[in-house]
């Protein structure tokens, strides 16, 4: 986190970096009482990082889902857990909206901020109806245009909308930063052997499974490979090594640090966490055509980290022992 803080607040005051621009854009939220809403996973990771920059008031309130990640990340923050809202689940969105109406009736906030996903519809539509300042920050994983949540909210007047990549409609979105700008490839990293221990993390998005990746890794990894698995919705009982459905942030960091190589689905929160830990990583996108996600946006983040030289990326059917060795040979600063 120290490196991330330095990237956000560079030493040269005249350097027009993305950190400076982000600080200016959201500086008005410093010290304010905020209602912070985000889905668990990458959305929550991004909002948590941005909150470190915004420095909201101590009585701000976080609203998300009850997961090991959120329990660990928000242990020292005011928070409220609500039932999980799956992508495109209109019934749960309405249920979430009822909860946000209750929250906003109980106490006052200076602004409502979200990085998505569907929970932002619950929070922001209610907040706008009450006349509150509302800010929506599109996920860094959305390179080619806004998500469904973003497309809905861009039709709502007076919502302040930020994207993290160029190419959006400038009349509806402000583009000033990308959290990926804080990372660069480490040219000095030279592994001395192929990976002998691998940590596989598939995220926690429900109800989407990723059996293709699991089956491929079991079939191509050398038999002596030591595996640790974090499976999420891809629950299995036939795998070698240590198997977990979900893990706390502490357990996740330990598994990543103690393994030679991490293999992850292309979830932006997971990728950023692994980049922070400087772990050699293989990024594999879920595909909509195999019912592994709601759409193919993971192809975008996979393409970006590969082009930036931050990690090796591969489709499931491209993975072999050579891919694992190549992924081990890449680390970030």
C-alpha positions in Angstrom: 0.0 0.0 0.0 3.0 2.4 0.6 3.9 2.2 -3.1 0.3 2.9 -4.1 0.2 5.9 -1.8 3.4 7.3 -3.4 1.9 6.9 -6.8 -1.2 8.8 -5.8 0.9 11.6 -4.2 4.1 12.0 -6.2 6.9 14.0 -4.8 7.1 16.5 -7.6 4.2 19.0 -7.1 4.4 20.1 -10.7 4.1 16.6 -12.2 0.6 16.3 -13.8 0.3 12.6 -13.0 -2.9 10.6 -12.8 -2.7 10.8 -9.0 -2.7 14.6 -9.0 -5.7 14.6 -11.4 -7.6 12.1 -9.3 -7.0 14.1 -6.1 -8.3 17.2 -7.8 -11.4 15.5 -9.2 -12.4 14.0 -5.8 -10.8 16.5 -3.4 -14.2 17.9 -2.5 -15.1 14.6 -0.8 -12.2 14.8 1.7 -13.5 14.8 5.2 -17.1 14.4 4.1 -19.5 11.8 5.5 -19.9 9.4 2.6 -22.2 6.4 1.9 -19.8 4.0 0.0 -21.5 1.2 -1.9 -19.8 -1.6 -3.9 -20.1 -5.2 -4.8 -17.4 -7.4 -3.3 -14.4 -8.4 -5.4 -12.8 -5.9 -7.7 -15.5 -3.2 -7.2 -14.9 -3.1 -3.5 -11.1 -3.2 -3.9 -11.2 -0.2 -6.1 -13.5 1.8 -3.9 -11.5 1.0 -0.8 -8.4 2.3 -2.6 -10.1 5.5 -3.7 -11.4 6.0 -0.2 -7.8 6.0 1.1 -7.2 8.9 -1.3 -10.5 10.7 -0.6 -10.1 10.4 3.2 -13.8 10.5 4.1 -15.1 11.2 7.6 -14.8 8.5 10.2 -18.6 8.1 10.4 -18.9 7.3 6.7 -20.7 4.0 6.1 -19.8 1.1 3.8 -22.5 -1.0 2.2 -21.6 -4.3 0.5 -22.0 -8.1 0.8 -21.0 -10.3 3.6 -17.8 -12.1 2.3 -14.4 -12.9 3.8 -12.9 -10.1 1.7 -15.4 -7.5 3.0 -15.2 -8.7 6.6 -11.4 -8.3 6.5 -11.2 -5.1 4.5 -13.9 -3.3 6.5 -13.2 -4.6 10.0 -12.2 -1.1 11.2 -14.9 0.8 9.2 -18.5 1.4 9.8 -20.3 -1.1 7.5 -23.6 -2.8 6.8 -23.9 -6.0 4.9 -26.9 -6.5 2.6 -28.0 -9.7 0.6 -26.0 -10.4 -2.5 -27.1 -8.8 -5.7 -26.2 -10.9 -8.7 -25.5 -9.3 -12.1 -28.8 -8.3 -13.8 -30.9 -9.4 -10.9 -33.7 -6.8 -11.0 -35.5 -8.3 -8.0 -32.4 -8.0 -5.7 -31.7 -4.5 -7.0 -35.1 -3.5 -5.8 -34.5 -5.2 -2.5 -31.2 -3.3 -2.2 -33.0 0.0 -3.0 -35.3 -0.6 0.0 -32.3 -1.0 2.3 -30.7 2.2 1.0 -34.0 4.1 1.5 -33.9 2.9 5.1 -30.3 3.9 5.6 -30.9 7.4 4.1 -33.9 7.9 6.3 -31.9 7.0 9.4 -29.0 9.4 8.9 -27.6 12.1 6.6 -24.7 11.8 4.2 -22.8 14.4 2.2 -22.5 12.2 -0.9 -23.0 8.6 -2.1 -20.1 7.0 -4.0 -20.0 3.6 -5.9 -17.7 1.7 -8.2 -20.5 -0.8 -9.1 -21.8 -3.3 -9.9 -25.6 -3.7 -9.7 -25.6 -2.4 -6.1 -24.9 1.0 -7.6 -28.3 1.0 -9.1 -29.8 0.4 -5.7 -27.8 3.1 -4.0 -27.6 5.8 -6.7 -31.2 5.8 -8.0 -32.4 6.2 -4.4 -29.8 8.8 -3.6 -30.7 10.8 -6.7 -34.4 10.7 -5.8 -33.5 12.3 -2.5 -31.4 15.0 -4.1 -28.1 13.8 -2.7 -24.8 14.2 -4.5 -24.0 10.9 -6.3 -20.7 9.8 -7.8 -20.2 6.7 -9.9 -16.7 5.5 -10.9 -16.7 2.8 -13.7 -14.5 -0.2 -13.1 -11.0 -0.2 -14.5 -11.9 -3.5 -16.1 -14.3 -1.6 -18.5 -12.0 -0.5 -21.3 -14.3 -0.3 -24.3 -17.3 1.4 -22.7 -19.5 1.3 -19.6 -21.0 -1.7 -18.0 -24.8 -2.3 -18.0 -24.9 -0.4 -14.7 -22.9 2.4 -16.2 -25.1 2.6 -19.3 -28.2 2.9 -17.1 -26.7 5.5 -14.8 -25.4 7.6 -17.7 -29.1 8.3 -18.5 -29.7 9.7 -15.0 -29.2 13.4 -14.8 -26.8 15.0 -12.2 -24.9 11.8 -11.4 -21.2 12.5 -11.6 -19.6 9.8 -13.7 -15.9 8.9 -14.0 -14.3 6.3 -16.3 -10.7 5.0 -16.2 -10.0 4.8 -19.9 -10.3 7.0 -23.0 -13.0 6.4 -25.6 -16.1 7.0 -23.5 -18.7 9.6 -24.5 -17.1 12.8 -23.2 -20.5 14.4 -22.7 -21.4 11.8 -20.1 -18.0 10.7 -18.6 -14.9 12.3 -17.3 -11.6 10.3 -17.9 -8.8 11.3 -15.6 -7.0 8.3 -14.3 -6.4 4.5 -14.3 -5.4 2.6 -11.2 -3.2 0.4 -13.4 -0.9 3.4 -14.1 0.8 2.7 -10.7 2.5 -0.5 -11.9 5.4 -1.3 -14.2 7.2 -4.5 -15.2 10.4 -5.4 -13.2 13.2 -6.1 -15.7 15.5 -7.4 -13.1 13.4 -10.4 -12.0 15.0 -13.7 -13.1 13.4 -16.9 -11.7 15.8 -19.8 -11.4 13.3 -22.7 -11.8 9.8 -23.6 -13.0 6.9 -23.1 -10.6 6.7 -25.9 -8.0 3.8 -24.5 -6.0 0.8 -22.8 -7.6 -2.1 -20.8 -6.0 -5.2 -20.8 -8.1 -7.9 -18.2 -7.3 -11.2 -18.0 -9.2 -12.9 -15.2 -7.4 -16.2 -15.3 -5.7 -18.7 -14.2 -8.3 -21.9 -16.3 -8.1 -23.3 -18.3 -9.7 -20.6 -18.6 -12.4 -18.2 -21.6 -12.4 -14.8 -21.9 -14.1 -14.3 -25.6 -14.3 -12.5 -25.3 -17.7 -9.5 -23.7 -16.0 -9.5 -26.1 -13.1 -9.5 -29.1 -15.4 -6.8 -27.7 -17.7 -4.4 -27.0 -14.8 -4.8 -30.4 -13.3 -4.1 -32.0 -16.7 -1.0 -29.9 -17.7 0.8 -29.2 -14.4 3.6 -31.6 -13.5 2.4 -34.3 -11.0 4.7 -32.9 -8.3 3.1 -29.5 -8.4 1.7 -28.3 -5.0 -1.7 -26.6 -5.4 -3.7 -24.3 -3.3 -7.2 -23.5 -4.6 -9.7 -20.8 -3.9 -12.7 -21.9 -5.9 -15.6 -19.6 -5.1 -18.6 -21.0 -7.0 -16.5 -23.7 -8.7 -16.8 -26.1 -5.7 -15.0 -29.4 -6.2 -14.0 -32.4 -4.2 -11.6 -34.1 -6.7 -8.6 -31.7 -6.6 -5.1 -32.2 -5.3 -3.7 -29.9 -2.6 -5.4 -27.5 -0.2 -9.0 -26.6 -1.3 -10.9 -23.5 -0.1 -14.3 -22.1 -1.2 -13.5 -18.6 0.0 -10.6 -17.1 2.0 -10.0 -14.1 4.2 -7.7 -11.4 3.0 -5.0 -12.7 5.4 -5.3 -16.3 4.2 -5.3 -15.1 0.6 -2.1 -13.1 1.0 -0.4 -16.0 2.7 -1.3 -18.4 0.0 -0.2 -16.0 -2.7 3.1 -15.2 -1.0 4.0 -18.8 -0.2 3.4 -20.0 -3.8 5.8 -19.6 -6.7 3.0 -18.7 -9.1 -0.5 -17.4 -8.9 -3.1 -18.2 -11.5 -6.2 -16.0 -11.4 -9.4 -15.3 -13.4 -9.3 -11.8 -14.8 -11.0 -10.1 -11.9 -9.5 -6.6 -11.5 -9.5 -6.6 -7.7 -7.6 -9.8 -7.5 -5.1 -8.7 -10.2 -4.4 -5.4 -8.4 -3.9 -7.2 -5.1 -1.4 -9.6 -6.7 0.4 -6.8 -8.4 0.7 -5.0 -5.0 2.3 -8.2 -3.6 4.6 -8.4 -6.7 3.5 -12.0 -7.3 4.2 -13.6 -10.7 0.8 -14.1 -12.1 -1.0 -15.9 -15.0 -4.3 -14.2 -15.9 -7.0 -16.2 -17.5 -10.3 -14.7 -18.7 -13.7 -16.2 -18.1 -15.8 -16.4 -21.2 -19.5 -15.7 -21.6 -19.8 -18.4 -24.3 -19.0 -21.0 -21.7 -21.4 -19.4 -19.1 -18.4 -18.4 -17.0 -19.5 -14.8 -16.6 -22.3 -12.4 -17.5 -20.3 -11.0 -20.5 -16.7 -10.9 -21.9 -15.4 -7.9 -20.1 -12.6 -10.0 -18.6 -11.0 -10.1 -22.0 -10.5 -6.4 -21.7 -8.5 -6.5 -18.5 -6.6 -9.5 -19.7 -5.6 -7.6 -22.8 -4.6 -4.5 -20.8 -2.3 -6.2 -18.3 -0.7 -8.2 -21.1 0.0 -5.1 -23.2 1.4 -3.2 -20.2 3.7 -6.1 -19.5 2.3 -6.6 -16.0 1.5 -10.3 -16.2 1.3 -13.2 -18.7 -2.2 -13.8 -20.0 -3.6 -16.8 -21.8 -6.9 -18.5 -22.8 -7.7 -21.7 -21.0 -6.8 -23.9 -24.0 -3.5 -22.1 -24.5 -2.1 -23.1 -21.1 0.7 -25.6 -20.9 3.9 -26.1 -18.9 5.6 -23.4 -21.1 2.9 -20.9 -20.2 3.4 -21.6 -16.5 7.2 -21.0 -16.8 6.7 -17.8 -18.8 4.2 -16.5 -16.2 6.7 -17.1 -13.4 9.3 -15.0 -15.3 7.2 -11.8 -15.0 7.0 -9.5 -12.0 6.1 -5.9 -11.4 7.7 -3.0 -9.6 
